[in-house]
Amino acid sequence: MAVSYADKLRILASAILYYIIIYLYIYLGSILALKLGPPLISNPVFTFIYIVAAIILFLLTAYIIHRYVGVCSEAGFIRCLGLTTNGFLESLVFSSAIITLAAVVLGIASYILNGTNPFNEAVKATIRYAYYSSPEWFNSVPLRLLPVVSLLVWFLAGIMWFTFIQAFPLNLLSRSFGPSSIPLVSLSFILLYGAPLLTGNIKLDDILFLGITYTLILYKYNNSLGLITCYVLLYEMPVRASFLVGWGLNALKVVILLQLSWGITSIVFSLYIIINNIIHAGRDLENREGN
């Protein structure tokens, strides 16, 4: 259905307002954390409250925009957030496959050039991160509970980032602006994730995988749950490090093996989906030509 010029302006204005609220929250929260320092960021309760408050604020804002603009009426509000079972497997599999493929290629390159064992390097990288770069609130959580708390925190963070900062604005804008909404949402996410304009912390892997790849997969399958699952269980180093700190080296090795197993399975399944789609497309073309 064609969208009128007035509706496009209303949608664009709503998206700008939505992003203003998100930018203010993310950057003011980052400024507060930098100003108050360790007493604040070393407290896991602050992290939990910050994320939950963000989810509530973004949810209310998104719902008000949904009611005002009505752009999600046909699909439904939940669908506009990408919180459905449709496309979950594809979203999870393709995101996992791309991340694993990149890690495997880098691991093979490192082995060829330096003779290093990729598995041992993954273990060493996690150890270095755990003891030099892990969140300060890790020290405030009982060790036995740390992996569980870490999974919960990053799952909620995933909802904040990929449901409300990617899925909703992408659905809001794409119904009027189509594929051109992809770079807008991708760039906005990159400028928000980790508050790089304030901290100067810019990571190429976050840009390539979370900012660009995730947005493309989300546009294709409109499922944020699959992306969140991949983000928590496969992508985020702090989650892996929490198993090392909380449950020891053997637990870390098991986690890495499980991640690798799932990643390789995702690559195989992704190839199956792609080949199957090509076969079906060829058959459809033959049927049309036959008619």
C-alpha positions in Angstrom: 0.0 0.0 0.0 1.4 3.4 -1.0 2.2 5.8 1.8 1.3 9.5 1.3 3.8 12.3 1.6 2.1 13.5 4.8 2.4 10.0 6.3 6.0 9.8 5.4 6.7 13.1 7.1 4.8 11.9 10.2 6.8 8.6 10.3 10.1 10.4 9.8 9.3 12.9 12.6 8.3 10.1 14.9 11.6 8.2 14.1 13.6 11.4 14.8 11.8 11.9 18.1 12.4 8.2 19.0 16.1 8.5 18.3 16.4 11.7 20.3 15.0 10.0 23.3 17.3 7.0 22.8 20.4 9.1 22.2 19.7 11.2 25.3 19.3 8.1 27.5 22.3 6.2 26.2 24.7 9.2 26.3 23.5 10.7 29.6 23.8 7.3 31.1 27.3 7.0 29.8 28.2 10.4 31.1 26.9 9.5 34.5 28.9 6.3 34.6 32.1 8.2 33.6 31.5 10.9 36.2 30.8 8.7 39.1 33.3 6.0 38.1 33.9 2.7 40.0 31.4 3.2 42.8 28.6 3.1 40.2 29.8 0.9 37.4 31.2 -1.8 39.9 27.6 -2.3 41.2 25.6 -4.9 39.2 22.4 -3.4 40.5 23.1 -0.1 38.6 23.7 -2.1 35.3 20.5 -4.0 35.8 18.4 -0.9 36.6 20.0 1.0 33.7 19.0 -1.7 31.2 15.6 -2.4 32.6 14.7 1.3 32.8 15.9 1.7 29.2 13.6 -1.2 28.1 10.6 0.3 29.8 11.3 3.8 28.4 11.9 2.6 24.9 8.9 0.3 25.1 6.5 3.1 26.2 7.9 5.4 23.6 7.7 2.8 20.8 4.1 2.0 21.8 3.0 5.6 21.8 4.5 6.1 18.3 2.9 2.9 17.2 -0.5 4.2 18.3 0.1 7.6 16.9 1.5 6.6 13.5 -0.3 3.3 13.1 2.4 2.0 10.8 2.6 -1.3 12.7 -1.2 -1.8 12.8 -1.3 -4.5 10.0 1.6 -6.5 11.4 0.9 -5.9 15.1 3.1 -4.1 17.6 4.9 -7.2 18.8 5.8 -8.1 15.2 7.2 -4.6 14.8 9.6 -5.4 17.6 10.7 -8.6 15.9 9.5 -10.6 18.9 7.9 -13.5 17.0 8.8 -17.1 16.2 8.6 -16.3 12.4 12.1 -16.1 11.1 13.7 -17.0 14.5 15.7 -19.9 13.2 16.9 -18.2 10.0 17.9 -15.1 12.0 19.8 -17.1 14.6 21.4 -19.4 12.0 22.6 -16.8 9.6 24.0 -14.4 12.3 25.8 -17.4 14.0 27.2 -18.6 10.7 28.6 -15.3 9.7 30.3 -14.7 13.0 31.7 -18.2 13.2 32.9 -18.1 9.6 34.8 -14.9 10.4 36.3 -16.4 13.5 37.3 -19.6 11.6 38.9 -17.7 8.8 40.9 -15.6 11.3 41.9 -18.7 13.2 43.1 -20.5 10.1 45.0 -17.5 9.0 46.7 -17.2 12.4 47.6 -20.9 12.3 49.1 -20.6 8.8 51.1 -17.4 9.6 52.1 -18.0 13.2 51.5 -21.7 13.8 49.1 -21.0 16.7 46.3 -23.3 17.8 43.0 -21.4 17.2 41.3 -23.2 20.2 44.2 -22.3 22.6 44.2 -18.7 21.3 40.4 -18.4 22.0 41.1 -19.6 25.5 44.0 -17.2 26.0 42.0 -14.3 24.6 39.2 -15.0 27.1 41.6 -15.2 30.0 43.2 -11.9 29.0 39.8 -10.3 28.7 38.6 -11.7 32.0 41.5 -10.3 34.0 42.1 -7.0 32.3 38.9 -5.9 30.5 35.9 -7.6 32.1 33.1 -5.4 33.7 34.0 -4.2 37.2 30.7 -5.5 38.6 32.0 -9.1 38.0 33.8 -8.7 41.3 30.5 -7.9 43.1 28.7 -11.1 42.1 29.1 -14.5 43.8 31.3 -16.6 41.6 28.8 -19.5 41.3 26.1 -17.1 40.2 28.2 -15.0 37.8 27.5 -16.9 34.6 23.8 -16.9 35.3 23.7 -13.2 36.1 25.9 -12.5 33.0 23.5 -14.3 30.7 20.5 -12.4 32.2 22.2 -9.0 31.9 23.3 -9.5 28.3 19.9 -11.0 27.3 18.2 -7.9 28.6 20.9 -5.7 26.9 20.1 -7.6 23.7 16.5 -6.7 24.0 17.4 -3.1 24.5 19.8 -3.0 21.6 18.2 -5.2 18.9 14.5 -5.0 19.7 14.2 -1.3 20.5 17.2 0.3 18.8 17.2 -1.8 15.7 14.0 -3.7 15.0 11.4 -1.0 15.9 13.0 1.9 14.0 13.8 -0.3 11.1 10.1 -1.4 10.9 8.9 2.1 11.4 11.1 3.5 8.6 11.1 0.6 6.1 7.4 0.7 5.5 7.8 4.2 4.0 11.4 4.3 2.8 12.1 0.6 2.0 15.7 -0.6 1.8 17.0 3.0 2.2 16.1 2.7 5.9 18.9 0.1 6.4 21.9 2.4 6.3 20.0 5.0 8.5 19.3 2.4 11.2 22.7 0.8 10.9 24.5 4.1 11.3 22.3 5.1 14.2 23.1 1.9 15.9 26.8 2.2 15.4 26.8 5.7 16.9 24.9 4.4 19.9 26.5 1.1 20.7 29.1 1.8 23.4 28.5 5.6 23.1 31.5 6.0 20.7 31.0 9.8 20.3 31.7 10.1 24.0 34.1 7.3 24.8 35.9 7.1 21.5 35.6 3.4 21.8 35.0 2.2 18.2 35.3 -1.5 17.4 35.4 -2.8 13.9 33.8 -6.1 14.8 30.9 -4.4 16.4 30.4 -2.2 13.4 30.6 -5.1 10.9 28.6 -7.7 12.8 26.2 -5.8 15.1 25.8 -2.6 13.1 25.7 -3.8 9.5 25.2 -7.6 9.4 22.5 -7.6 12.1 20.6 -4.8 10.4 20.6 -6.7 7.1 19.4 -9.9 8.7 16.8 -8.1 10.6 15.5 -6.4 7.4 15.3 -9.8 5.7 13.7 -11.8 8.5 12.3 -9.2 11.0 13.2 -11.3 14.0 15.2 -9.8 16.9 15.0 -12.9 19.1 17.3 -14.8 16.9 19.9 -12.0 16.9 19.6 -11.6 20.7 20.3 -15.3 21.2 23.3 -15.2 18.9 24.5 -12.0 20.6 24.3 -13.6 24.1 25.5 -17.1 23.5 28.0 -16.7 20.7 29.2 -13.1 20.2 29.7 -11.4 23.5 33.1 -12.0 25.1 32.0 -10.9 28.6 29.5 -13.8 28.7 32.2 -16.3 27.8 34.6 -14.7 30.4 32.0 -15.0 33.1 32.1 -18.8 32.8 35.9 -18.7 33.2 35.7 -16.4 36.3 32.7 -18.1 37.8 33.1 -21.8 37.0 36.8 -22.2 36.0 38.9 -23.0 33.0 37.2 -26.4 32.2 33.9 -24.6 32.0 35.3 -22.1 29.6 36.7 -24.8 27.3 33.3 -26.5 27.2 31.6 -23.2 26.3 34.1 -22.6 23.5 33.6 -26.1 22.1 29.8 -25.7 22.3 30.0 -22.3 20.5 32.2 -23.8 17.8 29.9 -26.8 17.4 26.9 -24.6 17.1 28.7 -22.2 14.7 29.7 -24.9 12.3 26.2 -26.4 12.4 24.9 -22.9 11.6 27.2 -22.7 8.6 26.1 -26.0 7.2 22.4 -25.1 7.8 22.8 -21.7 6.2 24.3 -23.4 3.1 21.3 -25.7 3.1 18.8 -22.8 3.2 20.6 -20.9 0.5 20.8 -24.0 -1.8 17.2 -24.9 -1.1 16.1 -21.3 -2.0 18.1 -21.4 -5.2 16.5 -24.7 -6.2 13.0 -23.4 -5.5 13.7 -20.2 -7.4 14.9 -22.2 -10.4 11.7 -24.4 -10.3 9.5 -21.3 -10.0 11.3 -19.8 -13.0 10.8 -22.9 -15.0 7.1 -23.1 -14.1 6.6 -19.4 -15.2 8.4 -20.0 -18.5 6.3 -23.2 -19.1 3.1 -21.3 -18.6 
